[in-house]
Amino acid sequence: MSESTATGTCGFCGKVSDRVVEGPSGAYACWDCLLRARDVLANLQKTFTCSFCLENVSGNSVVEGPNGIHMCASCVESGIKLLSRS
């Protein structure tokens, strides 16, 4: 990976930036997306309590909503099944 001094289009957000990193395949990532990716990867290592079933789940199987609400993959699927019946 190298820092590109040329303008490139971020492959994650689609914004054109004059400060991007370039991967060997020609993919670009901007500063904002790199910071977001770091936060996402850090959360994958954490354990959260699902606000719906109160189970402890790893960060790679939970989504975070506003105000600290967390929902595990199992509750997402259960919710979809319940609402699809009505």
Distance bins in CASP14 RR format, pairs under 12 A and 6 or more apart:
PFRMAT RR
TARGET T0000
AUTHOR 0000-0000-0000
RMODE 2
METHOD distances of the structure
MODEL  1
1 20 0 0 0 0 0 1 0 0 0 0 0
1 21 1 0 1 0 0 0 0 0 0 0 0
1 22 1 0 0 1 0 0 0 0 0 0 0
1 23 1 0 1 0 0 0 0 0 0 0 0
1 24 1 0 0 1 0 0 0 0 0 0 0
1 25 0 0 0 0 0 1 0 0 0 0 0
1 26 0 0 0 0 0 1 0 0 0 0 0
1 27 0 0 0 0 1 0 0 0 0 0 0
1 28 0 0 0 0 0 1 0 0 0 0 0
1 29 0 0 0 0 1 0 0 0 0 0 0
1 34 0 0 0 0 0 1 0 0 0 0 0
2 20 0 0 0 0 1 0 0 0 0 0 0
2 21 1 0 0 1 0 0 0 0 0 0 0
2 22 1 0 1 0 0 0 0 0 0 0 0
2 23 1 0 0 1 0 0 0 0 0 0 0
2 24 0 0 0 0 1 0 0 0 0 0 0
2 26 0 0 0 0 0 1 0 0 0 0 0
2 27 0 0 0 0 0 1 0 0 0 0 0
2 28 0 0 0 0 0 1 0 0 0 0 0
2 29 0 0 0 0 0 1 0 0 0 0 0
3 17 0 0 0 0 0 1 0 0 0 0 0
3 18 0 0 0 0 0 1 0 0 0 0 0
3 19 1 0 0 1 0 0 0 0 0 0 0
3 20 1 0 0 1 0 0 0 0 0 0 0
3 21 1 0 1 0 0 0 0 0 0 0 0
3 22 1 0 0 1 0 0 0 0 0 0 0
3 23 0 0 0 0 0 1 0 0 0 0 0
3 28 0 0 0 0 0 1 0 0 0 0 0
3 29 0 0 0 0 0 1 0 0 0 0 0
3 30 0 0 0 0 0 1 0 0 0 0 0
3 31 0 0 0 0 0 1 0 0 0 0 0
3 34 0 0 0 0 0 1 0 0 0 0 0
4 10 0 0 0 0 0 1 0 0 0 0 0
4 16 0 0 0 0 0 1 0 0 0 0 0
4 17 0 0 0 0 1 0 0 0 0 0 0
4 18 0 0 0 0 1 0 0 0 0 0 0
4 19 1 0 0 1 0 0 0 0 0 0 0
4 20 1 0 1 0 0 0 0 0 0 0 0
4 21 1 0 0 1 0 0 0 0 0 0 0
4 22 1 0 1 0 0 0 0 0 0 0 0
4 23 0 0 0 0 1 0 0 0 0 0 0
4 26 0 0 0 0 1 0 0 0 0 0 0
4 27 0 0 0 0 0 1 0 0 0 0 0
4 28 1 0 0 1 0 0 0 0 0 0 0
4 29 0 0 0 0 0 1 0 0 0 0 0
4 30 0 0 0 0 0 1 0 0 0 0 0
4 31 0 0 0 0 0 1 0 0 0 0 0
5 17 0 0 0 0 0 1 0 0 0 0 0
5 18 1 0 0 1 0 0 0 0 0 0 0
5 19 0 0 0 0 1 0 0 0 0 0 0
5 20 0 0 0 0 1 0 0 0 0 0 0
5 21 0 0 0 0 0 1 0 0 0 0 0
5 22 0 0 0 0 0 1 0 0 0 0 0
6 16 0 0 0 0 0 1 0 0 0 0 0
6 17 0 0 0 0 0 1 0 0 0 0 0
6 18 1 0 0 1 0 0 0 0 0 0 0
6 19 0 0 0 0 1 0 0 0 0 0 0
6 20 0 0 0 0 1 0 0 0 0 0 0
6 21 0 0 0 0 0 1 0 0 0 0 0
6 22 0 0 0 0 1 0 0 0 0 0 0
6 26 0 0 0 0 0 1 0 0 0 0 0
6 28 0 0 0 0 1 0 0 0 0 0 0
7 15 0 0 0 0 0 1 0 0 0 0 0
7 16 1 0 1 0 0 0 0 0 0 0 0
7 17 1 0 0 1 0 0 0 0 0 0 0
7 18 1 0 1 0 0 0 0 0 0 0 0
7 19 0 0 0 0 1 0 0 0 0 0 0
7 20 1 0 0 1 0 0 0 0 0 0 0
7 22 0 0 0 0 0 1 0 0 0 0 0
7 28 0 0 0 0 1 0 0 0 0 0 0
7 30 0 0 0 0 0 1 0 0 0 0 0
8 14 0 0 0 0 1 0 0 0 0 0 0
8 15 0 0 0 0 1 0 0 0 0 0 0
8 16 1 0 1 0 0 0 0 0 0 0 0
8 17 1 0 0 1 0 0 0 0 0 0 0
8 18 1 0 0 1 0 0 0 0 0 0 0
8 19 0 0 0 0 1 0 0 0 0 0 0
8 20 1 0 1 0 0 0 0 0 0 0 0
8 21 0 0 0 0 0 1 0 0 0 0 0
8 22 0 0 0 0 1 0 0 0 0 0 0
8 23 0 0 0 0 0 1 0 0 0 0 0
8 26 0 0 0 0 1 0 0 0 0 0 0
8 27 0 0 0 0 0 1 0 0 0 0 0
8 28 1 0 1 0 0 0 0 0 0 0 0
8 29 0 0 0 0 1 0 0 0 0 0 0
8 30 0 0 0 0 1 0 0 0 0 0 0
9 15 1 0 0 1 0 0 0 0 0 0 0
9 16 1 0 1 0 0 0 0 0 0 0 0
9 17 1 0 0 1 0 0 0 0 0 0 0
9 18 0 0 0 0 0 1 0 0 0 0 0
9 20 0 0 0 0 1 0 0 0 0 0 0
9 22 0 0 0 0 0 1 0 0 0 0 0
9 26 0 0 0 0 0 1 0 0 0 0 0
9 27 0 0 0 0 1 0 0 0 0 0 0
9 28 1 0 0 1 0 0 0 0 0 0 0
9 29 0 0 0 0 0 1 0 0 0 0 0
9 30 0 0 0 0 1 0 0 0 0 0 0
9 33 0 0 0 0 0 1 0 0 0 0 0
10 16 1 0 0 1 0 0 0 0 0 0 0
10 17 1 0 0 1 0 0 0 0 0 0 0
10 18 0 0 0 0 0 1 0 0 0 0 0
10 19 0 0 0 0 0 1 0 0 0 0 0
10 20 1 0 0 1 0 0 0 0 0 0 0
10 21 0 0 0 0 1 0 0 0 0 0 0
10 22 0 0 0 0 0 1 0 0 0 0 0
10 23 0 0 0 0 0 1 0 0 0 0 0
10 26 0 0 0 0 0 1 0 0 0 0 0
10 27 0 0 0 0 1 0 0 0 0 0 0
10 28 1 0 1 0 0 0 0 0 0 0 0
10 29 1 0 1 0 0 0 0 0 0 0 0
10 30 1 1 0 0 0 0 0 0 0 0 0
10 31 0 0 0 0 1 0 0 0 0 0 0
10 32 0 0 0 0 1 0 0 0 0 0 0
10 33 1 0 1 0 0 0 0 0 0 0 0
10 34 0 0 0 0 1 0 0 0 0 0 0
10 36 0 0 0 0 0 1 0 0 0 0 0
10 37 0 0 0 0 0 1 0 0 0 0 0
11 17 0 0 0 0 0 1 0 0 0 0 0
11 20 0 0 0 0 1 0 0 0 0 0 0
11 21 0 0 0 0 0 1 0 0 0 0 0
11 22 0 0 0 0 0 1 0 0 0 0 0
11 23 0 0 0 0 0 1 0 0 0 0 0
11 25 0 0 0 0 0 1 0 0 0 0 0
11 26 0 0 0 0 1 0 0 0 0 0 0
11 27 1 0 0 1 0 0 0 0 0 0 0
11 28 1 0 1 0 0 0 0 0 0 0 0
11 29 1 0 0 1 0 0 0 0 0 0 0
11 30 0 0 0 0 1 0 0 0 0 0 0
11 32 0 0 0 0 0 1 0 0 0 0 0
11 33 1 0 0 1 0 0 0 0 0 0 0
11 34 0 0 0 0 0 1 0 0 0 0 0
11 37 0 0 0 0 0 1 0 0 0 0 0
12 20 0 0 0 0 0 1 0 0 0 0 0
12 21 0 0 0 0 0 1 0 0 0 0 0
12 27 0 0 0 0 1 0 0 0 0 0 0
12 28 0 0 0 0 1 0 0 0 0 0 0
12 29 1 0 1 0 0 0 0 0 0 0 0
12 30 1 0 0 1 0 0 0 0 0 0 0
12 31 0 0 0 0 0 1 0 0 0 0 0
12 32 0 0 0 0 1 0 0 0 0 0 0
12 33 1 0 1 0 0 0 0 0 0 0 0
12 34 0 0 0 0 1 0 0 0 0 0 0
12 35 0 0 0 0 0 1 0 0 0 0 0
12 36 1 0 0 1 0 0 0 0 0 0 0
12 37 1 0 0 1 0 0 0 0 0 0 0
12 40 0 0 0 0 0 1 0 0 0 0 0
13 20 0 0 0 0 0 1 0 0 0 0 0
13 28 0 0 0 0 0 1 0 0 0 0 0
13 29 0 0 0 0 1 0 0 0 0 0 0
13 30 1 0 0 1 0 0 0 0 0 0 0
13 31 0 0 0 0 0 1 0 0 0 0 0
13 32 1 0 0 1 0 0 0 0 0 0 0
13 33 1 0 1 0 0 0 0 0 0 0 0
13 34 0 0 0 0 0 1 0 0 0 0 0
13 35 0 0 0 0 0 1 0 0 0 0 0
13 36 0 0 0 0 1 0 0 0 0 0 0
13 37 0 0 0 0 0 1 0 0 0 0 0
14 20 0 0 0 0 0 1 0 0 0 0 0
14 27 0 0 0 0 0 1 0 0 0 0 0
14 28 0 0 0 0 1 0 0 0 0 0 0
14 29 0 0 0 0 0 1 0 0 0 0 0
14 30 0 0 0 0 1 0 0 0 0 0 0
14 32 0 0 0 0 0 1 0 0 0 0 0
14 33 0 0 0 0 1 0 0 0 0 0 0
15 28 0 0 0 0 1 0 0 0 0 0 0
15 29 0 0 0 0 0 1 0 0 0 0 0
15 30 1 0 1 0 0 0 0 0 0 0 0
15 31 0 0 0 0 0 1 0 0 0 0 0
15 32 1 0 0 1 0 0 0 0 0 0 0
15 33 0 0 0 0 1 0 0 0 0 0 0
16 28 0 0 0 0 1 0 0 0 0 0 0
16 30 0 0 0 0 1 0 0 0 0 0 0
17 28 1 0 0 1 0 0 0 0 0 0 0
17 29 0 0 0 0 1 0 0 0 0 0 0
17 30 1 0 1 0 0 0 0 0 0 0 0
17 31 1 0 0 1 0 0 0 0 0 0 0
17 32 0 0 0 0 1 0 0 0 0 0 0
17 33 0 0 0 0 1 0 0 0 0 0 0
17 34 0 0 0 0 0 1 0 0 0 0 0
18 28 0 0 0 0 0 1 0 0 0 0 0
18 30 0 0 0 0 1 0 0 0 0 0 0
18 31 0 0 0 0 0 1 0 0 0 0 0
19 28 0 0 0 0 0 1 0 0 0 0 0
19 29 0 0 0 0 0 1 0 0 0 0 0
19 30 1 0 0 1 0 0 0 0 0 0 0
19 31 1 0 0 1 0 0 0 0 0 0 0
19 32 0 0 0 0 0 1 0 0 0 0 0
19 33 0 0 0 0 0 1 0 0 0 0 0
19 34 0 0 0 0 0 1 0 0 0 0 0
20 26 0 0 0 0 0 1 0 0 0 0 0
20 27 0 0 0 0 1 0 0 0 0 0 0
20 28 1 0 1 0 0 0 0 0 0 0 0
20 29 1 0 0 1 0 0 0 0 0 0 0
20 30 1 0 1 0 0 0 0 0 0 0 0
20 31 1 0 0 1 0 0 0 0 0 0 0
20 32 0 0 0 0 0 1 0 0 0 0 0
20 33 0 0 0 0 1 0 0 0 0 0 0
20 34 0 0 0 0 1 0 0 0 0 0 0
21 27 0 0 0 0 1 0 0 0 0 0 0
21 28 1 0 0 1 0 0 0 0 0 0 0
21 29 1 0 1 0 0 0 0 0 0 0 0
21 30 0 0 0 0 1 0 0 0 0 0 0
21 31 0 0 0 0 1 0 0 0 0 0 0
21 33 0 0 0 0 1 0 0 0 0 0 0
21 34 1 0 0 1 0 0 0 0 0 0 0
21 37 0 0 0 0 0 1 0 0 0 0 0
22 28 1 0 1 0 0 0 0 0 0 0 0
22 29 0 0 0 0 1 0 0 0 0 0 0
22 30 0 0 0 0 0 1 0 0 0 0 0
23 29 0 0 0 0 1 0 0 0 0 0 0
27 33 0 0 0 0 0 1 0 0 0 0 0
28 34 0 0 0 0 0 1 0 0 0 0 0
29 35 0 0 0 0 0 1 0 0 0 0 0
29 36 0 0 0 0 1 0 0 0 0 0 0
29 37 1 0 0 1 0 0 0 0 0 0 0
29 38 0 0 0 0 0 1 0 0 0 0 0
30 36 0 0 0 0 1 0 0 0 0 0 0
30 37 0 0 0 0 0 1 0 0 0 0 0
31 37 0 0 0 0 0 1 0 0 0 0 0
31 38 0 0 0 0 0 1 0 0 0 0 0
32 38 0 0 0 0 0 1 0 0 0 0 0
32 39 0 0 0 0 0 1 0 0 0 0 0
33 39 0 0 0 0 0 1 0 0 0 0 0
33 40 0 0 0 0 0 1 0 0 0 0 0
34 40 0 0 0 0 0 1 0 0 0 0 0
34 41 0 0 0 0 0 1 0 0 0 0 0
35 41 0 0 0 0 0 1 0 0 0 0 0
35 42 0 0 0 0 0 1 0 0 0 0 0
36 42 0 0 0 0 0 1 0 0 0 0 0
36 43 0 0 0 0 0 1 0 0 0 0 0
37 43 0 0 0 0 0 1 0 0 0 0 0
37 44 0 0 0 0 0 1 0 0 0 0 0
38 44 0 0 0 0 0 1 0 0 0 0 0
38 45 0 0 0 0 0 1 0 0 0 0 0
39 45 0 0 0 0 0 1 0 0 0 0 0
39 46 0 0 0 0 0 1 0 0 0 0 0
39 59 0 0 0 0 0 1 0 0 0 0 0
39 64 0 0 0 0 0 1 0 0 0 0 0
40 46 0 0 0 0 0 1 0 0 0 0 0
40 59 0 0 0 0 1 0 0 0 0 0 0
40 60 0 0 0 0 1 0 0 0 0 0 0
40 62 0 0 0 0 0 1 0 0 0 0 0
40 63 0 0 0 0 0 1 0 0 0 0 0
40 64 0 0 0 0 0 1 0 0 0 0 0
41 59 0 0 0 0 0 1 0 0 0 0 0
41 60 0 0 0 0 1 0 0 0 0 0 0
42 59 0 0 0 0 1 0 0 0 0 0 0
42 60 0 0 0 0 0 1 0 0 0 0 0
43 57 0 0 0 0 0 1 0 0 0 0 0
43 58 0 0 0 0 1 0 0 0 0 0 0
43 59 1 0 1 0 0 0 0 0 0 0 0
43 60 0 0 0 0 1 0 0 0 0 0 0
43 61 0 0 0 0 0 1 0 0 0 0 0
43 62 0 0 0 0 1 0 0 0 0 0 0
43 63 0 0 0 0 0 1 0 0 0 0 0
43 64 1 0 0 1 0 0 0 0 0 0 0
43 70 0 0 0 0 0 1 0 0 0 0 0
44 57 0 0 0 0 0 1 0 0 0 0 0
44 58 1 0 0 1 0 0 0 0 0 0 0
44 59 1 0 1 0 0 0 0 0 0 0 0
44 60 1 0 1 0 0 0 0 0 0 0 0
44 61 0 0 0 0 1 0 0 0 0 0 0
44 62 0 0 0 0 1 0 0 0 0 0 0
44 64 0 0 0 0 0 1 0 0 0 0 0
45 58 0 0 0 0 1 0 0 0 0 0 0
45 59 1 0 0 1 0 0 0 0 0 0 0
45 60 0 0 0 0 1 0 0 0 0 0 0
46 56 0 0 0 0 0 1 0 0 0 0 0
46 57 0 0 0 0 1 0 0 0 0 0 0
46 58 1 0 0 1 0 0 0 0 0 0 0
46 59 1 0 1 0 0 0 0 0 0 0 0
46 60 0 0 0 0 1 0 0 0 0 0 0
46 61 0 0 0 0 0 1 0 0 0 0 0
46 62 0 0 0 0 1 0 0 0 0 0 0
46 64 0 0 0 0 0 1 0 0 0 0 0
46 70 0 0 0 0 0 1 0 0 0 0 0
47 55 0 0 0 0 0 1 0 0 0 0 0
47 56 1 0 1 0 0 0 0 0 0 0 0
47 57 1 0 0 1 0 0 0 0 0 0 0
47 58 1 0 1 0 0 0 0 0 0 0 0
47 59 1 0 0 1 0 0 0 0 0 0 0
47 60 0 0 0 0 0 1 0 0 0 0 0
47 61 0 0 0 0 0 1 0 0 0 0 0
47 62 0 0 0 0 1 0 0 0 0 0 0
47 70 0 0 0 0 0 1 0 0 0 0 0
47 72 0 0 0 0 0 1 0 0 0 0 0
48 54 0 0 0 0 0 1 0 0 0 0 0
48 55 0 0 0 0 1 0 0 0 0 0 0
48 56 1 0 0 1 0 0 0 0 0 0 0
48 57 1 0 1 0 0 0 0 0 0 0 0
48 58 1 0 0 1 0 0 0 0 0 0 0
48 59 1 0 1 0 0 0 0 0 0 0 0
48 60 0 0 0 0 0 1 0 0 0 0 0
48 61 0 0 0 0 1 0 0 0 0 0 0
48 62 1 0 1 0 0 0 0 0 0 0 0
48 63 0 0 0 0 1 0 0 0 0 0 0
48 64 1 0 0 1 0 0 0 0 0 0 0
48 65 0 0 0 0 0 1 0 0 0 0 0
48 68 0 0 0 0 1 0 0 0 0 0 0
48 69 0 0 0 0 0 1 0 0 0 0 0
48 70 1 0 1 0 0 0 0 0 0 0 0
48 71 0 0 0 0 1 0 0 0 0 0 0
48 72 0 0 0 0 1 0 0 0 0 0 0
48 73 0 0 0 0 0 1 0 0 0 0 0
48 75 0 0 0 0 0 1 0 0 0 0 0
49 55 1 0 0 1 0 0 0 0 0 0 0
49 56 1 0 1 0 0 0 0 0 0 0 0
49 57 1 0 0 1 0 0 0 0 0 0 0
49 58 0 0 0 0 0 1 0 0 0 0 0
49 59 0 0 0 0 0 1 0 0 0 0 0
49 62 0 0 0 0 1 0 0 0 0 0 0
49 64 0 0 0 0 0 1 0 0 0 0 0
49 68 0 0 0 0 0 1 0 0 0 0 0
49 69 0 0 0 0 0 1 0 0 0 0 0
49 70 1 0 0 1 0 0 0 0 0 0 0
49 71 0 0 0 0 0 1 0 0 0 0 0
49 72 0 0 0 0 1 0 0 0 0 0 0
49 75 0 0 0 0 0 1 0 0 0 0 0
50 56 1 0 0 1 0 0 0 0 0 0 0
50 57 1 0 1 0 0 0 0 0 0 0 0
50 58 0 0 0 0 0 1 0 0 0 0 0
50 59 0 0 0 0 0 1 0 0 0 0 0
50 61 0 0 0 0 1 0 0 0 0 0 0
50 62 1 0 0 1 0 0 0 0 0 0 0
50 63 0 0 0 0 1 0 0 0 0 0 0
50 64 0 0 0 0 0 1 0 0 0 0 0
50 65 0 0 0 0 0 1 0 0 0 0 0
50 68 0 0 0 0 0 1 0 0 0 0 0
50 69 0 0 0 0 1 0 0 0 0 0 0
50 70 1 0 1 0 0 0 0 0 0 0 0
50 71 1 0 0 1 0 0 0 0 0 0 0
50 72 1 0 1 0 0 0 0 0 0 0 0
50 73 0 0 0 0 1 0 0 0 0 0 0
50 74 1 0 0 1 0 0 0 0 0 0 0
50 75 1 0 1 0 0 0 0 0 0 0 0
50 76 0 0 0 0 1 0 0 0 0 0 0
50 78 0 0 0 0 0 1 0 0 0 0 0
51 57 0 0 0 0 0 1 0 0 0 0 0
51 62 0 0 0 0 1 0 0 0 0 0 0
51 63 0 0 0 0 0 1 0 0 0 0 0
51 64 0 0 0 0 1 0 0 0 0 0 0
51 65 0 0 0 0 1 0 0 0 0 0 0
51 66 0 0 0 0 0 1 0 0 0 0 0
51 67 0 0 0 0 1 0 0 0 0 0 0
51 68 1 0 0 1 0 0 0 0 0 0 0
51 69 1 0 1 0 0 0 0 0 0 0 0
51 70 1 0 1 0 0 0 0 0 0 0 0
51 71 1 0 0 1 0 0 0 0 0 0 0
51 72 0 0 0 0 1 0 0 0 0 0 0
51 75 0 0 0 0 1 0 0 0 0 0 0
51 76 0 0 0 0 0 1 0 0 0 0 0
52 62 0 0 0 0 0 1 0 0 0 0 0
52 63 0 0 0 0 0 1 0 0 0 0 0
52 65 0 0 0 0 0 1 0 0 0 0 0
52 69 0 0 0 0 1 0 0 0 0 0 0
52 70 0 0 0 0 1 0 0 0 0 0 0
52 71 1 0 1 0 0 0 0 0 0 0 0
52 72 1 0 0 1 0 0 0 0 0 0 0
52 73 0 0 0 0 0 1 0 0 0 0 0
52 74 0 0 0 0 1 0 0 0 0 0 0
52 75 1 0 1 0 0 0 0 0 0 0 0
52 76 0 0 0 0 1 0 0 0 0 0 0
52 77 0 0 0 0 0 1 0 0 0 0 0
52 78 0 0 0 0 1 0 0 0 0 0 0
52 79 0 0 0 0 1 0 0 0 0 0 0
52 82 0 0 0 0 0 1 0 0 0 0 0
53 62 0 0 0 0 0 1 0 0 0 0 0
53 70 0 0 0 0 0 1 0 0 0 0 0
53 71 0 0 0 0 1 0 0 0 0 0 0
53 72 1 0 0 1 0 0 0 0 0 0 0
53 73 0 0 0 0 0 1 0 0 0 0 0
53 74 1 0 0 1 0 0 0 0 0 0 0
53 75 1 0 1 0 0 0 0 0 0 0 0
53 76 0 0 0 0 0 1 0 0 0 0 0
53 77 0 0 0 0 0 1 0 0 0 0 0
53 78 0 0 0 0 1 0 0 0 0 0 0
53 79 0 0 0 0 0 1 0 0 0 0 0
54 70 0 0 0 0 0 1 0 0 0 0 0
54 71 0 0 0 0 0 1 0 0 0 0 0
54 72 0 0 0 0 1 0 0 0 0 0 0
54 75 0 0 0 0 0 1 0 0 0 0 0
55 61 0 0 0 0 0 1 0 0 0 0 0
55 62 0 0 0 0 1 0 0 0 0 0 0
55 70 0 0 0 0 0 1 0 0 0 0 0
55 71 0 0 0 0 0 1 0 0 0 0 0
55 72 1 0 0 1 0 0 0 0 0 0 0
55 73 0 0 0 0 0 1 0 0 0 0 0
55 74 1 0 0 1 0 0 0 0 0 0 0
55 75 0 0 0 0 1 0 0 0 0 0 0
55 78 0 0 0 0 0 1 0 0 0 0 0
56 62 0 0 0 0 1 0 0 0 0 0 0
56 70 0 0 0 0 0 1 0 0 0 0 0
56 72 0 0 0 0 1 0 0 0 0 0 0
57 63 0 0 0 0 0 1 0 0 0 0 0
57 64 0 0 0 0 0 1 0 0 0 0 0
57 70 1 0 0 1 0 0 0 0 0 0 0
57 71 0 0 0 0 1 0 0 0 0 0 0
57 72 1 0 1 0 0 0 0 0 0 0 0
57 73 1 0 0 1 0 0 0 0 0 0 0
57 74 0 0 0 0 1 0 0 0 0 0 0
57 75 0 0 0 0 1 0 0 0 0 0 0
57 76 0 0 0 0 0 1 0 0 0 0 0
58 70 0 0 0 0 0 1 0 0 0 0 0
58 72 0 0 0 0 1 0 0 0 0 0 0
58 73 0 0 0 0 0 1 0 0 0 0 0
59 70 0 0 0 0 1 0 0 0 0 0 0
59 71 0 0 0 0 0 1 0 0 0 0 0
59 72 0 0 0 0 1 0 0 0 0 0 0
59 73 0 0 0 0 0 1 0 0 0 0 0
60 72 0 0 0 0 0 1 0 0 0 0 0
60 73 0 0 0 0 1 0 0 0 0 0 0
61 70 0 0 0 0 0 1 0 0 0 0 0
61 71 0 0 0 0 0 1 0 0 0 0 0
61 72 1 0 1 0 0 0 0 0 0 0 0
61 73 1 0 1 0 0 0 0 0 0 0 0
61 74 0 0 0 0 1 0 0 0 0 0 0
61 75 0 0 0 0 0 1 0 0 0 0 0
61 76 0 0 0 0 1 0 0 0 0 0 0
61 77 0 0 0 0 0 1 0 0 0 0 0
62 68 0 0 0 0 0 1 0 0 0 0 0
62 69 0 0 0 0 0 1 0 0 0 0 0
62 70 1 0 1 0 0 0 0 0 0 0 0
62 71 1 0 0 1 0 0 0 0 0 0 0
62 72 1 0 1 0 0 0 0 0 0 0 0
62 73 1 0 0 1 0 0 0 0 0 0 0
62 74 0 0 0 0 1 0 0 0 0 0 0
62 75 0 0 0 0 1 0 0 0 0 0 0
62 76 0 0 0 0 1 0 0 0 0 0 0
63 69 0 0 0 0 1 0 0 0 0 0 0
63 70 1 0 0 1 0 0 0 0 0 0 0
63 71 1 0 1 0 0 0 0 0 0 0 0
63 72 0 0 0 0 1 0 0 0 0 0 0
63 73 0 0 0 0 1 0 0 0 0 0 0
63 74 0 0 0 0 0 1 0 0 0 0 0
63 75 0 0 0 0 1 0 0 0 0 0 0
63 76 1 0 0 1 0 0 0 0 0 0 0
63 77 0 0 0 0 0 1 0 0 0 0 0
64 70 1 0 1 0 0 0 0 0 0 0 0
64 71 0 0 0 0 1 0 0 0 0 0 0
64 72 0 0 0 0 0 1 0 0 0 0 0
65 71 1 0 0 1 0 0 0 0 0 0 0
65 76 0 0 0 0 0 1 0 0 0 0 0
69 75 0 0 0 0 0 1 0 0 0 0 0
70 76 0 0 0 0 0 1 0 0 0 0 0
71 77 0 0 0 0 0 1 0 0 0 0 0
71 78 0 0 0 0 1 0 0 0 0 0 0
71 79 0 0 0 0 1 0 0 0 0 0 0
71 80 0 0 0 0 0 1 0 0 0 0 0
72 78 0 0 0 0 1 0 0 0 0 0 0
72 79 0 0 0 0 0 1 0 0 0 0 0
73 79 0 0 0 0 0 1 0 0 0 0 0
73 80 0 0 0 0 0 1 0 0 0 0 0
74 80 0 0 0 0 0 1 0 0 0 0 0
74 81 0 0 0 0 0 1 0 0 0 0 0
75 81 0 0 0 0 0 1 0 0 0 0 0
75 82 0 0 0 0 0 1 0 0 0 0 0
76 82 0 0 0 0 0 1 0 0 0 0 0
76 83 0 0 0 0 0 1 0 0 0 0 0
77 83 0 0 0 0 0 1 0 0 0 0 0
77 84 0 0 0 0 0 1 0 0 0 0 0
78 84 0 0 0 0 0 1 0 0 0 0 0
78 85 0 0 0 0 0 1 0 0 0 0 0
79 85 0 0 0 0 1 0 0 0 0 0 0
79 86 0 0 0 0 0 1 0 0 0 0 0
80 86 0 0 0 0 0 1 0 0 0 0 0
END
